[in-house]
Amino acid sequence: MGEMTINETAHAIHDWAKRKGWWESDRNTGELLALAHSELSEALEDYRIGKMDTYLDDNNKPCGFPSEIAYCMIRLMDTAVALGINLEHEIEQKMAYNEKRPYRHGGKVA
């Protein structure tokens, strides 16, 4: 996608999803979040079985831990645009807040 901002990337992803027919009608926000969560679950499973590199399956579909992380981000960016969320603003705001927090938020364990 080249040098694009987070918001530009998110909008390009959402435009692609619309072209592919995923937004012909309103979608359930809970379902969209569950779909993103499912990609994280697949990433966790790949981590557990040691599939830490991207590989192509028999249909040339990218698979593996990095691919599942990317797909989660794709789903979240698509959802954010659909819901009118400015990801760059929200990330910057959250990171500015986090910067003010103490080391490990005052003693939390990882």
C-alpha positions as YAML, in Angstrom:
chain: A
units: angstrom
residues:
- id: 1
  name: MET
  ca: [0.00, 0.00, 0.00]
- id: 2
  name: GLY
  ca: [3.01, 2.30, 0.15]
- id: 3
  name: GLU
  ca: [3.51, 5.23, 2.51]
- id: 4
  name: MET
  ca: [0.02, 5.89, 3.81]
- id: 5
  name: THR
  ca: [-1.19, 7.17, 7.13]
- id: 6
  name: ILE
  ca: [-3.12, 4.89, 9.46]
- id: 7
  name: ASN
  ca: [-6.38, 6.58, 8.48]
- id: 8
  name: GLU
  ca: [-5.58, 6.37, 4.76]
- id: 9
  name: THR
  ca: [-4.82, 2.67, 5.12]
- id: 10
  name: ALA
  ca: [-8.01, 2.10, 7.12]
- id: 11
  name: HIS
  ca: [-10.10, 3.89, 4.49]
- id: 12
  name: ALA
  ca: [-8.44, 1.91, 1.68]
- id: 13
  name: ILE
  ca: [-9.24, -1.32, 3.53]
- id: 14
  name: HIS
  ca: [-12.85, -0.28, 4.11]
- id: 15
  name: ASP
  ca: [-13.26, 0.76, 0.46]
- id: 16
  name: TRP
  ca: [-11.90, -2.65, -0.59]
- id: 17
  name: ALA
  ca: [-14.30, -4.45, 1.77]
- id: 18
  name: LYS
  ca: [-17.21, -2.50, 0.30]
- id: 19
  name: ARG
  ca: [-16.10, -3.38, -3.26]
- id: 20
  name: LYS
  ca: [-15.95, -7.04, -2.24]
- id: 21
  name: GLY
  ca: [-19.55, -6.95, -0.98]
- id: 22
  name: TRP
  ca: [-19.00, -7.01, 2.78]
- id: 23
  name: TRP
  ca: [-20.96, -3.81, 3.40]
- id: 24
  name: GLU
  ca: [-24.07, -4.26, 1.25]
- id: 25
  name: SER
  ca: [-26.07, -3.78, 4.45]
- id: 26
  name: ASP
  ca: [-25.35, -2.70, 8.01]
- id: 27
  name: ARG
  ca: [-23.24, -5.15, 10.00]
- id: 28
  name: ASN
  ca: [-23.52, -6.10, 13.64]
- id: 29
  name: THR
  ca: [-20.75, -4.48, 15.68]
- id: 30
  name: GLY
  ca: [-20.54, -7.46, 18.03]
- id: 31
  name: GLU
  ca: [-20.03, -9.79, 15.08]
- id: 32
  name: LEU
  ca: [-17.32, -7.52, 13.65]
- id: 33
  name: LEU
  ca: [-15.47, -7.54, 16.98]
- id: 34
  name: ALA
  ca: [-15.84, -11.32, 17.24]
- id: 35
  name: LEU
  ca: [-14.36, -11.72, 13.75]
- id: 36
  name: ALA
  ca: [-11.33, -9.64, 14.75]
- id: 37
  name: HIS
  ca: [-11.05, -11.71, 17.92]
- id: 38
  name: SER
  ca: [-11.15, -14.90, 15.86]
- id: 39
  name: GLU
  ca: [-8.06, -13.73, 13.97]
- id: 40
  name: LEU
  ca: [-6.25, -13.21, 17.27]
- id: 41
  name: SER
  ca: [-7.30, -16.70, 18.34]
- id: 42
  name: GLU
  ca: [-5.85, -18.08, 15.12]
- id: 43
  name: ALA
  ca: [-2.64, -16.14, 15.79]
- id: 44
  name: LEU
  ca: [-2.49, -17.63, 19.28]
- id: 45
  name: GLU
  ca: [-2.91, -21.13, 17.87]
- id: 46
  name: ASP
  ca: [-0.15, -20.51, 15.30]
- id: 47
  name: TYR
  ca: [2.07, -19.27, 18.13]
- id: 48
  name: ARG
  ca: [1.32, -22.37, 20.19]
- id: 49
  name: ILE
  ca: [2.27, -24.73, 17.36]
- id: 50
  name: GLY
  ca: [5.29, -22.68, 16.25]
- id: 51
  name: LYS
  ca: [4.00, -21.29, 12.94]
- id: 52
  name: MET
  ca: [5.79, -18.00, 13.46]
- id: 53
  name: ASP
  ca: [6.48, -17.26, 9.79]
- id: 54
  name: THR
  ca: [4.05, -16.52, 7.00]
- id: 55
  name: TYR
  ca: [3.54, -19.40, 4.59]
- id: 56
  name: LEU
  ca: [1.15, -20.06, 1.72]
- id: 57
  name: ASP
  ca: [-1.40, -22.85, 1.98]
- id: 58
  name: ASP
  ca: [-2.52, -25.01, -0.95]
- id: 59
  name: ASN
  ca: [-4.69, -22.14, -2.24]
- id: 60
  name: ASN
  ca: [-1.84, -19.61, -1.96]
- id: 61
  name: LYS
  ca: [-3.57, -18.01, 1.04]
- id: 62
  name: PRO
  ca: [-1.06, -16.41, 3.44]
- id: 63
  name: CYS
  ca: [-1.16, -18.19, 6.80]
- id: 64
  name: GLY
  ca: [0.83, -18.18, 10.03]
- id: 65
  name: PHE
  ca: [1.23, -15.89, 13.02]
- id: 66
  name: PRO
  ca: [2.20, -12.67, 11.16]
- id: 67
  name: SER
  ca: [-0.62, -13.12, 8.68]
- id: 68
  name: GLU
  ca: [-3.23, -13.58, 11.41]
- id: 69
  name: ILE
  ca: [-2.01, -10.47, 13.24]
- id: 70
  name: ALA
  ca: [-2.29, -8.54, 9.97]
- id: 71
  name: TYR
  ca: [-5.78, -9.89, 9.32]
- id: 72
  name: CYS
  ca: [-6.89, -8.79, 12.78]
- id: 73
  name: MET
  ca: [-5.63, -5.29, 12.02]
- id: 74
  name: ILE
  ca: [-7.43, -5.34, 8.66]
- id: 75
  name: ARG
  ca: [-10.70, -6.30, 10.33]
- id: 76
  name: LEU
  ca: [-10.26, -3.66, 13.07]
- id: 77
  name: MET
  ca: [-9.43, -0.92, 10.57]
- id: 78
  name: ASP
  ca: [-12.44, -1.83, 8.45]
- id: 79
  name: THR
  ca: [-14.67, -1.76, 11.52]
- id: 80
  name: ALA
  ca: [-13.23, 1.55, 12.74]
- id: 81
  name: VAL
  ca: [-13.95, 3.31, 9.45]
- id: 82
  name: ALA
  ca: [-17.46, 1.85, 9.31]
- id: 83
  name: LEU
  ca: [-18.12, 3.22, 12.81]
- id: 84
  name: GLY
  ca: [-16.59, 6.63, 12.08]
- id: 85
  name: ILE
  ca: [-13.58, 6.17, 14.38]
- id: 86
  name: ASN
  ca: [-10.51, 8.28, 13.61]
- id: 87
  name: LEU
  ca: [-7.83, 5.72, 14.48]
- id: 88
  name: GLU
  ca: [-4.91, 8.13, 14.29]
- id: 89
  name: HIS
  ca: [-6.56, 10.48, 16.75]
- id: 90
  name: GLU
  ca: [-7.56, 7.67, 19.11]
- id: 91
  name: ILE
  ca: [-4.09, 6.07, 19.03]
- id: 92
  name: GLU
  ca: [-2.36, 9.40, 19.62]
- id: 93
  name: GLN
  ca: [-4.73, 10.23, 22.49]
- id: 94
  name: LYS
  ca: [-4.28, 6.84, 24.12]
- id: 95
  name: MET
  ca: [-0.49, 6.88, 23.75]
- id: 96
  name: ALA
  ca: [-0.30, 10.42, 25.20]
- id: 97
  name: TYR
  ca: [-2.23, 9.16, 28.23]
- id: 98
  name: ASN
  ca: [-0.10, 6.02, 28.52]
- id: 99
  name: GLU
  ca: [3.08, 8.12, 28.39]
- id: 100
  name: LYS
  ca: [2.02, 9.78, 31.66]
- id: 101
  name: ARG
  ca: [1.50, 6.47, 33.44]
- id: 102
  name: PRO
  ca: [4.21, 5.01, 35.68]
- id: 103
  name: TYR
  ca: [6.45, 2.14, 34.69]
- id: 104
  name: ARG
  ca: [4.25, -0.95, 34.28]
- id: 105
  name: HIS
  ca: [1.37, 1.24, 35.38]
- id: 106
  name: GLY
  ca: [2.62, 1.23, 38.94]
- id: 107
  name: GLY
  ca: [3.52, -2.44, 39.40]
- id: 108
  name: LYS
  ca: [1.31, -4.56, 37.15]
- id: 109
  name: VAL
  ca: [2.76, -7.85, 35.98]
- id: 110
  name: ALA
  ca: [2.99, -8.62, 32.28]
...
